[in-house]
């Protein structure tokens, strides 16, 4: 399997693990089925890879004025995009979703630091 594909599947697995944890910890996030959780993981990976960078660039002045806090709003919007695409995923309230988005961002960042694709160049 090529390197980017392995990395993408690893990123998907990390997203699924963090979303599953968020579902267990927060009542404002709910998945009806495991399939919905798996779909949400892949959609979150796709949206964070392609759509989120566009939003970050477009909202850069507002992000700078708010000292980076507007990125929380961008993350919430990405979660709402995933919710719109996945039947069986439910989010409740903007502020609760903001807390969930912070948890997902931190969890993904921490897991990505410890779990990396194997380097086959050696």
N, CA, C and O atoms as a MOPAC input file, in Angstrom:
PM7 MOZYME 1SCF
protein

 N      0.85200 1    -1.17100 1     0.00000 1
 C      0.00000 1     0.00000 1     0.00000 1
 C      0.89500 1     1.23100 1     0.00000 1
 O      1.92600 1     1.25300 1     0.67200 1
 N      0.51000 1     2.23600 1    -0.74000 1
 C      1.34400 1     3.43100 1    -0.83200 1
 C      1.33600 1     4.19200 1     0.48200 1
 O      0.44200 1     4.01600 1     1.31000 1
 N      2.34900 1     5.04600 1     0.66600 1
 C      2.52000 1     5.76100 1     1.91600 1
 C      1.37900 1     6.69000 1     2.26800 1
 O      0.95700 1     6.74800 1     3.42300 1
 N      0.86900 1     7.42700 1     1.27300 1
 C     -0.20300 1     8.37800 1     1.58700 1
 C     -1.49200 1     7.64600 1     1.94800 1
 O     -2.26700 1     8.12200 1     2.77800 1
 N     -1.72300 1     6.48500 1     1.32400 1
 C     -2.93300 1     5.71600 1     1.62100 1
 C     -2.85900 1     5.11700 1     3.02800 1
 O     -3.85000 1     5.10700 1     3.75900 1
 N     -1.69500 1     4.62700 1     3.39300 1
 C     -1.49900 1     4.11800 1     4.74400 1
 C     -1.70300 1     5.22800 1     5.76300 1
 O     -2.35200 1     5.02700 1     6.78900 1
 N     -1.14800 1     6.39800 1     5.47800 1
 C     -1.31800 1     7.54200 1     6.36700 1
 C     -2.77000 1     7.96200 1     6.48800 1
 O     -3.23200 1     8.31100 1     7.57400 1
 N     -3.49400 1     7.93000 1     5.36800 1
 C     -4.90200 1     8.31600 1     5.40700 1
 C     -5.71800 1     7.33000 1     6.23200 1
 O     -6.57200 1     7.74300 1     7.01600 1
 N     -5.46600 1     6.01700 1     6.06600 1
 C     -6.18800 1     5.02400 1     6.85800 1
 C     -5.84600 1     5.14200 1     8.33800 1
 O     -6.70100 1     4.93000 1     9.19700 1
 N     -4.60000 1     5.47900 1     8.63200 1
 C     -4.21500 1     5.68100 1    10.02300 1
 C     -4.92500 1     6.90700 1    10.60100 1
 O     -5.39900 1     6.87100 1    11.73600 1
 N     -4.99800 1     7.98300 1     9.83000 1
 C     -5.71100 1     9.18600 1    10.25500 1
 C     -7.19800 1     8.88400 1    10.46000 1
 O     -7.81200 1     9.39000 1    11.39900 1
 N     -7.77000 1     8.06700 1     9.58700 1
 C     -9.17200 1     7.65300 1     9.73200 1
 C     -9.36300 1     6.86500 1    11.02300 1
 O    -10.32700 1     7.09700 1    11.75300 1
 N     -8.45600 1     5.94100 1    11.31000 1
 C     -8.56400 1     5.13400 1    12.52200 1
 C     -8.43500 1     6.00200 1    13.77500 1
 O     -9.13300 1     5.77700 1    14.76400 1
 N     -7.55500 1     6.98000 1    13.73300 1
 C     -7.41200 1     7.91200 1    14.85800 1
 C     -8.69400 1     8.70800 1    15.03900 1
 O     -9.15700 1     8.89000 1    16.16600 1
 N     -9.27600 1     9.18700 1    13.93700 1
 C    -10.54300 1     9.92000 1    14.02100 1
 C    -11.64900 1     9.05800 1    14.61900 1
 O    -12.41800 1     9.52900 1    15.45700 1
 N    -11.73200 1     7.80800 1    14.19500 1
 C    -12.75400 1     6.91000 1    14.72300 1
 C    -12.54600 1     6.71100 1    16.22300 1
 O    -13.51000 1     6.73600 1    16.98800 1
 N    -11.31100 1     6.51700 1    16.64400 1
 C    -11.03100 1     6.31100 1    18.07300 1
 C    -11.41300 1     7.54400 1    18.89600 1
 O    -12.00100 1     7.42000 1    19.97000 1
 N    -11.08200 1     8.71700 1    18.39500 1
 C    -11.39900 1     9.94200 1    19.12800 1
 C    -12.90300 1    10.20700 1    19.11300 1
 O    -13.46500 1    10.61800 1    20.12900 1
 N    -13.55800 1     9.97900 1    17.98400 1
 C    -15.01400 1    10.15100 1    17.93200 1
 C    -15.71800 1     9.16500 1    18.85900 1
 O    -16.69200 1     9.52700 1    19.51900 1
 N    -15.24100 1     7.93500 1    18.91700 1
 C    -15.82100 1     6.93700 1    19.81900 1
 C    -15.65900 1     7.37900 1    21.27500 1
 O    -16.58400 1     7.24300 1    22.07500 1
 N    -14.48000 1     7.90900 1    21.61400 1
 C    -14.23900 1     8.41600 1    22.96700 1
 C    -15.15300 1     9.59200 1    23.28000 1
 O    -15.71400 1     9.67700 1    24.37200 1
 N    -15.30000 1    10.50000 1    22.31500 1
 C    -16.16700 1    11.66300 1    22.52000 1
 C    -17.61600 1    11.23100 1    22.68800 1
 O    -18.35100 1    11.81300 1    23.48700 1
 N    -18.02800 1    10.21900 1    21.94200 1
 C    -19.38800 1     9.69200 1    22.07800 1
 C    -19.61000 1     9.11600 1    23.47300 1
 O    -20.68800 1     9.26800 1    24.04800 1
 N    -18.59300 1     8.45900 1    24.01300 1
 C    -18.71400 1     7.86100 1    25.34400 1
 C    -18.68900 1     8.92500 1    26.44500 1
 O    -19.32600 1     8.74800 1    27.48400 1
 N    -17.97200 1    10.01100 1    26.23400 1
 C    -17.80000 1    11.02600 1    27.28500 1
 C    -18.85000 1    12.13300 1    27.27000 1
 O    -19.21000 1    12.65700 1    28.32400 1
 N    -19.34200 1    12.49000 1    26.09500 1
 C    -20.23200 1    13.64200 1    25.96700 1
 C    -21.62600 1    13.18900 1    25.53300 1
 O    -21.77200 1    12.39400 1    24.60500 1
 N    -22.63200 1    13.70100 1    26.21000 1
 C    -24.01600 1    13.37600 1    25.84800 1
 C    -24.48000 1    14.16000 1    24.61900 1
 O    -25.51500 1    13.83700 1    24.03600 1
 N    -23.73400 1    15.17700 1    24.22600 1
 C    -24.13700 1    16.01100 1    23.09500 1
 C    -23.74600 1    15.40000 1    21.75200 1
 O    -24.13600 1    15.91700 1    20.70500 1
 N    -22.98300 1    14.31100 1    21.76800 1
 C    -22.60500 1    13.60200 1    20.54300 1
 C    -23.10900 1    12.18100 1    20.65900 1
 O    -22.87600 1    11.50000 1    21.65800 1
 N    -23.81000 1    11.73900 1    19.61000 1
 C    -24.39100 1    10.40600 1    19.64900 1
 C    -24.32900 1     9.77500 1    18.26500 1
 O    -24.63600 1    10.41400 1    17.25900 1
 N    -23.92700 1     8.51300 1    18.23400 1
 C    -23.94700 1     7.72500 1    17.00700 1
 C    -24.95400 1     6.60300 1    17.17900 1
 O    -24.93000 1     5.89100 1    18.18300 1
 N    -25.83900 1     6.44300 1    16.20400 1
 C    -26.85100 1     5.39300 1    16.28800 1
 C    -26.25700 1     4.00600 1    16.06600 1
 O    -26.67600 1     3.03700 1    16.69800 1
 N    -25.27600 1     3.91300 1    15.16400 1
 C    -24.68900 1     2.61700 1    14.83000 1
 C    -23.17700 1     2.74500 1    14.70500 1
 O    -22.63800 1     3.84900 1    14.62100 1
 N    -22.51200 1     1.61600 1    14.69500 1
 C    -21.06800 1     1.59200 1    14.48100 1
 C    -20.73600 1     2.04400 1    13.06200 1
 O    -19.70800 1     2.68200 1    12.83400 1
 N    -21.59900 1     1.71700 1    12.11800 1
 C    -21.38200 1     2.14200 1    10.73000 1
 C    -21.39700 1     3.66700 1    10.64400 1
 O    -20.59900 1     4.25200 1     9.91200 1
 N    -22.29400 1     4.31100 1    11.38200 1
 C    -22.33500 1     5.77800 1    11.39800 1
 C    -21.04000 1     6.33600 1    11.96800 1
 O    -20.53200 1     7.34500 1    11.47900 1
 N    -20.50200 1     5.69200 1    12.99700 1
 C    -19.22400 1     6.11900 1    13.58200 1
 C    -18.09100 1     5.98400 1    12.57100 1
 O    -17.26500 1     6.88700 1    12.44600 1
 N    -18.04400 1     4.87100 1    11.85100 1
 C    -16.99700 1     4.65300 1    10.85200 1
 C    -17.11500 1     5.65100 1     9.70100 1
 O    -16.10800 1     6.16700 1     9.21700 1
 N    -18.34300 1     5.92000 1     9.26400 1
 C    -18.55400 1     6.91100 1     8.20500 1
 C    -18.15000 1     8.30400 1     8.67800 1
 O    -17.53600 1     9.06200 1     7.92700 1
 N    -18.49000 1     8.63800 1     9.90700 1
 C    -18.12600 1     9.94900 1    10.44300 1
 C    -16.61200 1    10.10100 1    10.50900 1
 O    -16.08300 1    11.18100 1    10.24900 1
 N    -15.91500 1     9.02500 1    10.85500 1
 C    -14.45200 1     9.07700 1    10.90700 1
 C    -13.83700 1     9.37800 1     9.56000 1
 O    -12.91000 1    10.18100 1     9.45900 1
 N    -14.35700 1     8.72900 1     8.51100 1
 C    -13.79200 1     8.97000 1     7.18400 1
 C    -14.17900 1    10.34400 1     6.65100 1
 O    -13.36400 1    11.01800 1     6.02100 1
 N    -15.43200 1    10.76800 1     6.90400 1
 C    -15.83400 1    12.10300 1     6.45500 1
 C    -15.06600 1    13.18900 1     7.19600 1
 O    -14.70700 1    14.20600 1     6.60300 1
 N    -14.81100 1    12.98500 1     8.48500 1
 C    -14.03000 1    13.97400 1     9.23200 1
 C    -12.60700 1    14.06000 1     8.69100 1
 O    -12.03700 1    15.14800 1     8.60400 1
 N    -12.03600 1    12.91600 1     8.32800 1
 C    -10.69100 1    12.91600 1     7.74400 1
 C    -10.67900 1    13.65900 1     6.41300 1
 O     -9.77600 1    14.45300 1     6.15300 1
 N    -11.67100 1    13.40700 1     5.57400 1
 C    -11.74100 1    14.06700 1     4.26000 1
 C    -11.97400 1    15.56600 1     4.41300 1
 O    -11.30000 1    16.37300 1     3.77300 1
 N    -12.92300 1    15.93200 1     5.25900 1
 C    -13.25200 1    17.35500 1     5.43100 1
 C    -12.08800 1    18.10800 1     6.06200 1
 O    -11.77800 1    19.22500 1     5.64800 1
 N    -11.43600 1    17.50400 1     7.06900 1
 C    -10.29800 1    18.18500 1     7.68700 1
 C     -9.10100 1    18.27300 1     6.75000 1
 O     -8.26000 1    19.15800 1     6.90400 1
 N     -9.01700 1    17.37100 1     5.78600 1
 C     -7.89900 1    17.40800 1     4.83900 1
 C     -8.11700 1    18.40100 1     3.70300 1
 O     -7.16200 1    19.02000 1     3.23400 1
 N     -9.34900 1    18.56100 1     3.25800 1
 C     -9.59800 1    19.36300 1     2.06900 1
 C    -10.38700 1    20.64500 1     2.32600 1
 O    -10.01700 1    21.70500 1     1.82000 1
 N    -11.45600 1    20.56700 1     3.09800 1
 C    -12.32100 1    21.72900 1     3.29800 1
 C    -11.82800 1    22.66000 1     4.40500 1
 O    -11.90700 1    23.88000 1     4.26700 1
 N    -11.32600 1    22.10200 1     5.48700 1
 C    -10.90000 1    22.92300 1     6.62000 1
 C     -9.78100 1    23.90600 1     6.25600 1
 O     -9.84800 1    25.06200 1     6.67300 1
 N     -8.75500 1    23.49900 1     5.49700 1
 C     -7.72000 1    24.48000 1     5.15400 1
 C     -8.26100 1    25.68500 1     4.37700 1
 O     -7.76200 1    26.80000 1     4.53400 1
 N     -9.26900 1    25.46400 1     3.54900 1
 C     -9.87400 1    26.57200 1     2.80600 1
 C    -10.56600 1    27.52700 1     3.77400 1
 O    -10.41200 1    28.74300 1     3.66200 1
 N    -11.32800 1    26.98300 1     4.72300 1
 C    -11.99800 1    27.81300 1     5.72500 1
 C    -10.99000 1    28.57200 1     6.58100 1
 O    -11.20700 1    29.73900 1     6.90900 1
 N     -9.89500 1    27.91900 1     6.94300 1
 C     -8.88100 1    28.57200 1     7.77100 1
 C     -8.27200 1    29.76000 1     7.03900 1
 O     -8.07600 1    30.81900 1     7.63400 1
 N     -7.97400 1    29.59500 1     5.76500 1
 C     -7.40300 1    30.70300 1     4.98600 1
 C     -8.41600 1    31.82400 1     4.81000 1
 O     -8.07200 1    32.99800 1     4.94600 1
 N     -9.66200 1    31.47300 1     4.51000 1
 C    -10.68200 1    32.50100 1     4.30000 1
 C    -11.00200 1    33.28800 1     5.56900 1
 O    -11.36600 1    34.46100 1     5.49400 1
 N    -10.87100 1    32.66200 1     6.71100 1
 C    -11.19800 1    33.33500 1     7.97100 1
 C     -9.94900 1    33.79000 1     8.72200 1
 O    -10.02600 1    34.09900 1     9.91100 1
 N     -8.81600 1    33.83500 1     8.05400 1
 C     -7.56200 1    34.19900 1     8.71000 1
 C     -7.60400 1    35.56500 1     9.39600 1
 O     -7.12500 1    35.67800 1    10.52500 1
 N     -8.15900 1    36.61400 1     8.76300 1
 C     -8.20600 1    37.90200 1     9.48700 1
 C     -8.99600 1    37.82000 1    10.79400 1
 O     -8.57900 1    38.36900 1    11.81400 1
 N    -10.13600 1    37.13200 1    10.75700 1
 C    -10.94900 1    36.98600 1    11.96200 1
 C    -10.23700 1    36.12100 1    13.00100 1
 O    -10.34500 1    36.37000 1    14.20200 1
 N     -9.52400 1    35.12700 1    12.54400 1
 C     -8.75600 1    34.27200 1    13.45500 1
 C     -7.64500 1    35.06400 1    14.13000 1
 O     -7.39300 1    34.88700 1    15.32200 1
 N     -6.98300 1    35.93300 1    13.38100 1
 C     -5.91900 1    36.75300 1    13.96200 1
 C     -6.47700 1    37.74400 1    14.97900 1
 O     -5.88100 1    37.95200 1    16.03600 1
 N     -7.61700 1    38.35500 1    14.66400 1
 C     -8.22300 1    39.33000 1    15.57700 1
 C     -8.65300 1    38.66000 1    16.88100 1
 O     -8.54200 1    39.26100 1    17.94900 1
 N     -9.13600 1    37.43500 1    16.80500 1
 C     -9.59200 1    36.71800 1    17.99900 1
 C     -8.48400 1    35.88300 1    18.62900 1
 O     -8.74500 1    35.05800 1    19.50400 1
 N     -7.25300 1    36.09400 1    18.18700 1
 C     -6.08300 1    35.37900 1    18.71200 1
 C     -6.23500 1    33.85800 1    18.60200 1
 O     -5.81400 1    33.12000 1    19.49300 1
 N     -6.83100 1    33.40600 1    17.52000 1
 C     -6.95300 1    31.98500 1    17.23000 1
 C     -8.22100 1    31.32600 1    17.72600 1
 O     -8.48800 1    30.17400 1    17.38400 1
 N     -9.00600 1    32.02500 1    18.52100 1
 C    -10.21800 1    31.40800 1    19.07100 1
 C    -11.26300 1    31.10700 1    18.00800 1
 O    -12.10100 1    30.22600 1    18.20000 1
 N    -11.22700 1    31.82700 1    16.88800 1
 C    -12.20100 1    31.55900 1    15.83500 1
 C    -12.00500 1    30.18100 1    15.21000 1
 O    -12.91200 1    29.66300 1    14.55900 1
 N    -10.83100 1    29.58400 1    15.40100 1
 C    -10.60600 1    28.22800 1    14.89100 1
 C    -11.55400 1    27.23000 1    15.54800 1
 O    -11.87600 1    26.20200 1    14.95300 1
 N    -12.00500 1    27.52000 1    16.76800 1
 C    -12.99400 1    26.65500 1    17.41100 1
 C    -14.28900 1    26.66700 1    16.60400 1
 O    -14.92300 1    25.62800 1    16.41900 1
 N    -14.68000 1    27.85500 1    16.12400 1
 C    -15.89200 1    27.96900 1    15.30200 1
 C    -15.71500 1    27.19000 1    14.00100 1
 O    -16.64400 1    26.52400 1    13.54400 1
 N    -14.53700 1    27.27100 1    13.41200 1
 C    -14.25700 1    26.52400 1    12.17900 1
 C    -14.37300 1    25.02100 1    12.44400 1
 O    -14.94500 1    24.29000 1    11.63400 1
 N    -13.83100 1    24.55800 1    13.57900 1
 C    -13.93300 1    23.13700 1    13.92000 1
 C    -15.37800 1    22.71200 1    14.13600 1
 O    -15.77000 1    21.61300 1    13.74300 1
 N    -16.17300 1    23.57700 1    14.76000 1
 C    -17.59300 1    23.27500 1    14.95600 1
 C    -18.29100 1    23.15900 1    13.60900 1
 O    -19.09700 1    22.25300 1    13.40000 1
 N    -17.98600 1    24.06900 1    12.70100 1
 C    -18.58700 1    24.00800 1    11.36200 1
 C    -18.21200 1    22.72000 1    10.63800 1
 O    -19.03600 1    22.15000 1     9.92400 1
 N    -16.98400 1    22.25900 1    10.81500 1
 C    -16.57100 1    21.00200 1    10.19600 1
 C    -17.35700 1    19.82900 1    10.78400 1
 O    -17.74500 1    18.91500 1    10.05500 1
 N    -17.59100 1    19.85100 1    12.09000 1
 C    -18.39700 1    18.78700 1    12.70600 1
 C    -19.83400 1    18.82100 1    12.20900 1
 O    -20.43900 1    17.77200 1    11.98800 1
 N    -20.38900 1    20.02900 1    12.03100 1
 C    -21.75100 1    20.12700 1    11.49300 1
 C    -21.81000 1    19.63300 1    10.04300 1
 O    -22.81900 1    19.06400 1     9.62600 1
 N    -20.74400 1    19.84600 1     9.27800 1
 C    -20.68800 1    19.30000 1     7.91500 1
 C    -20.71600 1    17.77200 1     7.95700 1
 O    -21.42800 1    17.13300 1     7.18200 1
 N    -19.93300 1    17.19500 1     8.87200 1
 C    -19.91700 1    15.73800 1     9.00700 1
 C    -21.29500 1    15.22800 1     9.42500 1
 O    -21.76900 1    14.21700 1     8.90900 1
 N    -21.93800 1    15.93500 1    10.36600 1
 C    -23.27000 1    15.52700 1    10.81200 1
 C    -24.26600 1    15.55200 1     9.65900 1
 O    -25.13700 1    14.68600 1     9.57200 1
 N    -24.14200 1    16.54600 1     8.77000 1
 C    -25.05000 1    16.63800 1     7.62700 1
 C    -24.83900 1    15.47700 1     6.64500 1
 O    -25.77500 1    15.06700 1     5.95900 1
 N    -23.62800 1    14.95700 1     6.58200 1
 C    -23.31100 1    13.89400 1     5.63200 1
 C    -23.56700 1    12.48800 1     6.17600 1
 O    -23.73300 1    11.54600 1     5.40100 1
 N    -23.59900 1    12.34400 1     7.48600 1
 C    -23.70400 1    11.01200 1     8.09000 1
 C    -25.05700 1    10.84600 1     8.76700 1
 O    -25.37100 1    11.53600 1     9.73700 1
 N    -25.85500 1     9.91900 1     8.23700 1
 C    -27.10700 1     9.55900 1     8.90800 1
 C    -26.75100 1     8.76100 1    10.15900 1
 O    -25.96700 1     7.81400 1    10.09700 1
 N    -27.31900 1     9.14200 1    11.26900 1
 C    -27.04600 1     8.43100 1    12.50800 1
 C    -26.05600 1     9.13000 1    13.40900 1
 O    -25.70800 1     8.59700 1    14.46200 1
 N    -25.59000 1    10.30800 1    13.02800 1
 C    -24.73600 1    11.12400 1    13.89400 1
 C    -25.55800 1    12.31700 1    14.34900 1
 O    -26.21600 1    12.97600 1    13.54300 1
 N    -25.51600 1    12.59200 1    15.65600 1
 C    -26.33000 1    13.67700 1    16.19300 1
 C    -25.48600 1    14.55700 1    17.10700 1
 O    -24.78900 1    14.05700 1    17.99000 1
 N    -25.55100 1    15.86500 1    16.89200 1
 C    -24.89200 1    16.85700 1    17.73400 1
 C    -25.95800 1    17.73100 1    18.37500 1
 O    -26.98800 1    18.01500 1    17.76300 1
 N    -25.70800 1    18.15600 1    19.61200 1
 C    -26.69900 1    18.96800 1    20.32100 1
 C    -26.06700 1    20.27600 1    20.77400 1
 O    -25.20000 1    20.27600 1    21.64900 1
 N    -26.49200 1    21.38600 1    20.19000 1
 C    -26.10100 1    22.70800 1    20.65500 1
 C    -24.71900 1    23.14800 1    20.23200 1
 O    -23.78700 1    22.34600 1    20.16400 1
 N    -24.59700 1    24.43500 1    19.94900 1
 C    -23.33000 1    24.98700 1    19.47300 1
 C    -22.23900 1    24.90000 1    20.53100 1
 O    -21.13300 1    24.44900 1    20.23200 1
 N    -22.52300 1    25.32000 1    21.76000 1
 C    -21.48600 1    25.37800 1    22.79000 1
 C    -21.03600 1    23.98300 1    23.20200 1
 O    -19.85500 1    23.76300 1    23.47100 1
 N    -21.95500 1    23.05800 1    23.25000 1
 C    -21.56500 1    21.67200 1    23.54500 1
 C    -20.70800 1    21.11300 1    22.42200 1
 O    -19.73000 1    20.40600 1    22.66700 1
 N    -21.07800 1    21.43300 1    21.19300 1
 C    -20.28800 1    20.98500 1    20.04300 1
 C    -18.91800 1    21.64700 1    20.04200 1
 O    -17.94300 1    21.04300 1    19.59500 1
 N    -18.82700 1    22.87900 1    20.53400 1
 C    -17.52700 1    23.54400 1    20.65100 1
 C    -16.62700 1    22.77600 1    21.61700 1
 O    -15.44100 1    22.58500 1    21.34600 1
 N    -17.18100 1    22.34200 1    22.72900 1
 C    -16.39700 1    21.53800 1    23.66400 1
 C    -15.96100 1    20.21600 1    23.06400 1
 O    -14.83100 1    19.77100 1    23.26500 1
 N    -16.86400 1    19.59500 1    22.32800 1
 C    -16.53900 1    18.34100 1    21.65300 1
 C    -15.44500 1    18.56100 1    20.60700 1
 O    -14.54100 1    17.73700 1    20.46800 1
 N    -15.52800 1    19.67300 1    19.87100 1
 C    -14.51800 1    19.94300 1    18.83500 1
 C    -13.13900 1    20.16800 1    19.46000 1
 O    -12.12800 1    19.76600 1    18.88400 1
 N    -13.09000 1    20.80000 1    20.62300 1
 C    -11.80800 1    20.96600 1    21.32000 1
 C    -11.26800 1    19.60500 1    21.74000 1
 O    -10.08000 1    19.32900 1    21.57000 1
 N    -12.13300 1    18.75300 1    22.28900 1
 C    -11.72400 1    17.41000 1    22.68400 1
 C    -11.20800 1    16.61600 1    21.48200 1
 O    -10.17400 1    15.95500 1    21.57100 1
 N    -11.92700 1    16.68200 1    20.36100 1
 C    -11.52200 1    15.95000 1    19.16000 1
 C    -10.19200 1    16.47200 1    18.63000 1
 O     -9.32600 1    15.68700 1    18.24400 1
 N    -10.02600 1    17.78500 1    18.60800 1
 C     -8.77000 1    18.36700 1    18.12800 1
 C     -7.58900 1    17.93800 1    18.99200 1
 O     -6.55400 1    17.52600 1    18.47000 1
 N     -7.73900 1    18.03400 1    20.30800 1
 C     -6.65800 1    17.63900 1    21.21100 1
 C     -6.39600 1    16.14100 1    21.14400 1
 O     -5.24300 1    15.71300 1    21.11500 1
 N     -7.45700 1    15.34500 1    21.11800 1
 C     -7.29000 1    13.89500 1    21.04400 1
 C     -6.60700 1    13.45000 1    19.76500 1
 O     -5.72800 1    12.58800 1    19.78500 1
 N     -7.01200 1    14.03800 1    18.66100 1
 C     -6.38500 1    13.70900 1    17.37500 1
 C     -4.92200 1    14.11700 1    17.36200 1
 O     -4.06800 1    13.37900 1    16.86900 1
 N     -4.63400 1    15.29800 1    17.90800 1
 C     -3.24900 1    15.78300 1    17.94900 1
 C     -2.38000 1    14.85800 1    18.80600 1
 O     -1.27300 1    14.49900 1    18.40300 1
 N     -2.87600 1    14.47600 1    19.98100 1
 C     -2.09800 1    13.62200 1    20.88300 1
 C     -1.88200 1    12.23900 1    20.27700 1
 O     -0.76100 1    11.72900 1    20.28100 1
 N     -2.94200 1    11.63200 1    19.75800 1
 C     -2.79100 1    10.30000 1    19.15800 1
 C     -1.89000 1    10.32900 1    17.93000 1
 O     -1.12900 1     9.38800 1    17.70200 1
 N     -1.96500 1    11.38700 1    17.14100 1
 C     -1.12400 1    11.48700 1    15.94400 1
 C      0.35000 1    11.60300 1    16.30400 1
 O      1.21000 1    11.18400 1    15.53000 1
 N      0.64900 1    12.16200 1    17.46300 1
 C      2.04800 1    12.26000 1    17.90900 1
 C      2.62600 1    10.88300 1    18.23900 1
 O      3.79800 1    10.61200 1    17.97800 1
 N      1.78600 1    10.01500 1    18.82000 1
 C      2.26300 1     8.71000 1    19.26400 1
 C      2.10400 1     7.61000 1    18.22700 1
 O      2.84400 1     6.62700 1    18.25400 1
 N      1.15100 1     7.75900 1    17.31500 1
 C      0.88200 1     6.72100 1    16.31600 1
 C      1.23300 1     7.28200 1    14.94900 1
 O      0.57800 1     8.19700 1    14.45100 1
 N      2.26500 1     6.72500 1    14.35600 1
 C      2.70400 1     7.18300 1    13.02500 1
 C      2.90100 1     5.97700 1    12.13300 1
 O      3.20300 1     4.88800 1    12.62200 1
 N      2.73200 1     6.15700 1    10.80400 1
 C      2.97100 1     5.03200 1     9.90300 1
 C      4.43800 1     4.58800 1     9.97700 1
 O      5.33600 1     5.40000 1    10.20400 1
 N      4.65600 1     3.30700 1     9.78400 1
 C      6.00000 1     2.76900 1     9.82000 1
 C      6.81400 1     3.33600 1     8.65600 1
 O      6.31300 1     3.46900 1     7.53900 1
 N      8.06100 1     3.66200 1     8.93200 1
 C      8.95600 1     4.19100 1     7.90100 1
 C      9.62700 1     3.01600 1     7.20200 1
 O     10.42300 1     2.30500 1     7.81500 1
 N      9.31100 1     2.80000 1     5.91100 1
 C      9.82700 1     1.65500 1     5.16200 1
 C     11.09700 1     2.00100 1     4.38900 1
 O     11.57100 1     1.18300 1     3.60000 1
 N     11.65900 1     3.19600 1     4.59600 1
 C     12.83300 1     3.59100 1     3.83300 1
 C     14.11000 1     2.98900 1     4.38600 1
 O     15.15900 1     3.10400 1     3.75400 1
 N     14.05500 1     2.35000 1     5.54700 1
 C     15.27000 1     1.77700 1     6.16000 1
 C     15.56300 1     0.42300 1     5.63000 1
 O     16.54400 1    -0.20000 1     6.03600 1

